[in-house]
Amino acid sequence: MGEPLLEVRDLKKHFPVGSSLLGGVQGWVKAVDGISFTIDSGETLGLVGESGCGKTTTSKLILAAEQATSGAIEFEGRNLAELRGRELMDYRRKVQVVFQDPYSSLSPRMRVGDIIAEPIETHEQVSRHEVRSRVAQLLELVGLRPDMSRLFPHEFSGGQRQRLAIARALSTNARLVVLDEPVSALDVSIRAHIISLLEEIQARLAVSYLFIAHDLAAVAHVSQRTAVMYLGKLVEVADSLELCATPLHPYTKALFSAALPDHPDVEREELLLQGDVAAATAVPTGCRLHPRCPMAMQVCAEVEPEWKELAPRHWTACHLY
């Protein structure tokens, strides 16, 4: 296999908490605490976990909206931390984002044609005619009519607005698009259409996705590989089909248990977690899941589990294996 498009190595982001009267830091929120993964060209990597596990912070680090505490992010073989000036601008052109809420991600005071055209005009020196032509092509690509470019965002439905957000993200010929909960704010009937659109665009343009969501079943359906995150750590990474067939980590099994089955008569293993997610300022020692895990052993509270490849391309960190 060739060099990955994006490689994340031992990435950490720790936020200071409060200050004493003497100005010292009282504690740290370890939002991202040593994660590693890769995304290949034309691949979708799903990142799933409960709220507060560090998914959005991970996306901000990749988008260069936050600076990492330590670790490395490499894109096309270049370290993000070393990019400056025009190189950093080129990185921002190639790595785009689609946010969760289509109602707030588009300026209500701009016509949608101008919204989609803005990144093109920022990153490229092209004629106005060329800009209008590309806006029309992008609208058609996401299933909208070119004449809709004259309308304002409030004149579109929620699903249509998310299509506009996708068009804007693709306007700079992006190679990687971070999809931060792209369908969670939409009606159930619209979600499947948006997911199908994303798959069609990927097949046509070979763009890569980092697909972030809460719903493990939906992420596994969309993604070629899926990474499961809990309290700043990855607990399992595998090919999506393999993960659905053979989840290993108790947290992954619990997420599948919480998802609706494909059919009411389907029998499956049920694993329920106890209690709530620990506070980010009081991360448990050893395995971070052990206070909630019904399969926890004494060693789980004392020793952090090692990251192991238990099957080809199937990694997990659990003392059960």
RAJOSUL-V885592 format. One record per run of one state. SS is the DSSP state (helix for helix, strand for strand, loop for the rest). FROM is the first residue (numbers start at 0). LEN is the number of residues. Records with the same first field share a line. If there is no record, write none. Layout:
# RAJOSUL-V885592
SS=FROM-LEN, FROM-LEN
This chain:
# RAJOSUL-V885592
loop=0-5, 19-5, 39-4, 48-6, 62-7, 75-2, 82-2, 98-12, 123-4, 141-4, 150-1, 155-2, 170-5, 180-7, 205-2, 213-2, 222-2, 230-2, 245-4, 258-39, 302-5, 311-2, 316-5
strand=5-14, 24-15, 43-5, 69-6, 77-2, 94-4, 110-1, 151-1, 175-5, 207-6, 224-6, 232-7, 307-4, 313-3
helix=54-8, 79-3, 84-10, 111-12, 127-14, 145-5, 152-3, 157-13, 187-18, 215-7, 239-6, 249-9, 297-5
